[in-house]
């Protein structure tokens, strides 16, 4: 029997020179990781969920730092499109933070994971339809490549697990591991874009 496992974010070293292609590939990786979390149990499920949390945090933060600022000013109606996406992201982040406090074997984990999956998939479809299409039409290959480079930097520099060594639910909640991971991702993106802090 061969084991199928979704790659860790950035493990494939794909040479994405187009931010839209890169983000679409990440959407596929996220769908695959949801499948993997659902299909496994025990330590395998915990590992798949940690990878899912990491990829979601990196992906959403990179979009907030790279894609949304461009969309706001890059095409007509961009401001409203971004506001709609941010509202979707806020709901998904709240669900993700609640899930991150649970053990993957908790009986409420899978129903909450399904809620998160629905929120994330609806958000991804809206991004692809309302934001990504306009981005491709509104800029050139140089800008698409520059944005992709910043997103790849975030993938490469974000830690695999938020706050390693802090396993208790109370400590994780106090430290806000998802928020901390997103903050480190913002720093990586800004550094890649030459903005500093």
C-alpha positions in Angstrom: 0.0 0.0 0.0 1.4 3.4 -0.9 1.0 6.3 1.4 -0.4 9.5 -0.1 0.5 12.6 1.7 -0.1 16.2 0.7 3.3 18.0 0.4 4.2 20.6 3.0 3.8 24.1 1.7 6.8 25.0 -0.4 8.2 21.5 -0.4 7.8 21.2 -4.2 10.1 24.2 -4.9 7.8 25.1 -7.8 9.1 28.0 -9.8 5.9 30.0 -9.8 6.5 33.3 -11.6 2.9 34.4 -11.5 1.2 35.2 -8.2 -2.2 34.1 -9.5 -0.8 30.7 -10.6 0.9 30.3 -7.2 -2.2 31.2 -5.2 -4.3 28.9 -7.3 -1.9 26.0 -6.6 -2.1 26.8 -2.9 -5.9 26.6 -3.1 -5.4 23.1 -4.5 -2.9 22.2 -1.7 -5.4 23.5 0.9 -8.2 21.3 -0.5 -5.9 18.3 -0.5 -4.9 19.0 3.1 -8.5 19.2 4.2 -9.0 15.8 2.5 -5.9 14.4 4.4 -7.1 15.7 7.8 -10.5 14.1 7.2 -9.0 10.7 6.0 -6.5 10.2 8.9 -6.6 9.8 12.7 -4.3 10.2 15.6 -0.8 11.6 15.0 -1.3 11.6 11.3 -4.4 13.8 11.6 -2.5 16.1 14.0 0.4 16.4 11.6 -1.9 17.1 8.6 -3.9 19.7 10.6 -0.7 21.5 11.6 0.3 21.6 8.0 -3.1 22.9 7.1 -3.0 25.6 9.7 0.4 26.7 8.5 -0.6 26.9 4.8 -3.8 28.7 5.6 -2.0 31.2 7.8 0.8 31.8 5.2 -1.7 31.9 2.3 -4.1 34.4 3.9 -1.4 36.6 5.3 0.4 36.8 2.0 -2.8 37.7 0.2 -3.5 40.5 2.8 0.0 41.9 2.4 0.6 41.3 -1.4 -2.6 40.7 -3.3 -5.2 42.9 -1.5 -3.1 46.1 -1.6 -2.6 45.7 -5.4 -6.3 44.9 -5.9 -7.4 48.0 -3.9 -5.7 50.3 -6.3 -5.2 48.1 -9.4 -8.6 48.0 -10.9 -12.1 49.6 -10.7 -14.1 48.2 -7.8 -11.0 46.7 -6.2 -11.7 48.4 -2.8 -15.1 46.7 -2.4 -13.8 43.3 -3.7 -11.0 43.4 -1.1 -13.5 44.4 1.7 -15.7 41.4 0.8 -12.7 39.1 0.9 -11.5 40.4 4.2 -14.9 39.8 5.8 -14.7 36.2 4.5 -11.1 35.8 5.9 -12.2 37.1 9.3 -14.8 34.4 9.7 -12.4 31.7 8.6 -9.7 32.9 10.9 -12.1 32.9 13.9 -13.1 29.3 13.0 -9.4 28.3 12.6 -8.4 29.9 15.9 -11.2 27.9 17.7 -10.1 24.7 15.9 -6.5 25.3 16.8 -7.4 25.2 20.5 -8.9 21.7 20.1 -7.3 18.3 20.0 -7.9 16.7 16.7 -9.6 13.7 18.5 -12.1 16.0 20.2 -15.6 15.0 19.1 -16.3 18.7 18.1 -13.2 18.9 15.9 -14.5 17.3 12.7 -17.8 19.3 12.6 -15.8 22.5 13.1 -13.3 21.4 10.5 -16.2 21.0 8.0 -17.4 24.5 8.8 -13.9 25.8 8.2 -13.6 23.9 4.9 -16.9 25.4 3.7 -15.8 28.9 4.6 -12.4 28.5 3.0 -13.7 27.0 -0.2 -16.3 29.7 -0.7 -13.6 32.3 0.0 -11.3 30.7 -2.5 -14.0 30.6 -5.2 -14.7 34.3 -4.7 -11.0 35.2 -4.8 -10.6 33.3 -8.1 -13.6 34.8 -9.6 -13.5 38.4 -8.4 -9.9 39.2 -7.5 -7.5 36.9 -9.4 -9.1 37.4 -12.8 -8.9 41.2 -12.4 -5.3 41.1 -11.2 -4.2 39.1 -14.3 -5.9 41.7 -16.5 -4.6 44.7 -14.7 -0.8 44.1 -14.5 2.1 42.7 -16.4 4.3 39.7 -16.0 6.9 41.7 -14.0 4.4 42.7 -11.3 2.9 39.2 -11.2 6.4 37.7 -10.7 7.3 40.3 -8.0 4.1 39.5 -6.1 4.8 35.7 -6.5 8.3 36.2 -5.1 6.9 37.8 -1.9 4.4 35.0 -1.5 7.1 32.4 -1.9 9.3 34.2 0.7 6.4 33.9 3.1 6.1 30.2 2.4 9.8 29.6 2.9 10.2 31.7 6.0 7.1 30.9 8.0 7.7 28.3 10.8 6.2 24.9 10.3 4.5 24.9 13.7 3.4 28.0 15.6 5.1 28.3 19.0 6.9 24.9 19.2 7.1 23.5 22.7 3.9 25.2 23.9 1.4 22.4 23.8 -1.2 23.3 26.4 -4.5 24.7 25.1 -4.4 27.5 27.7 -0.9 28.6 26.8 -1.7 28.4 23.0 -4.8 30.5 23.5 -2.8 33.1 25.5 -0.1 33.3 22.9 -2.5 33.2 19.9 -0.4 30.8 17.8 -2.3 31.4 14.6 -2.0 35.2 15.1 1.7 34.8 15.9 2.3 32.8 12.8 0.5 35.4 10.7 2.6 38.1 12.2 5.9 36.3 11.3 4.5 35.8 7.8 3.8 39.5 7.4 7.4 40.2 8.4 8.7 37.7 5.8 6.5 39.3 3.1 7.5 42.8 3.9 11.1 41.9 4.0 10.8 40.2 0.6 9.1 43.3 -0.8 11.8 45.6 0.7 9.4 47.3 3.1 11.0 46.4 6.4 8.6 46.5 9.4 
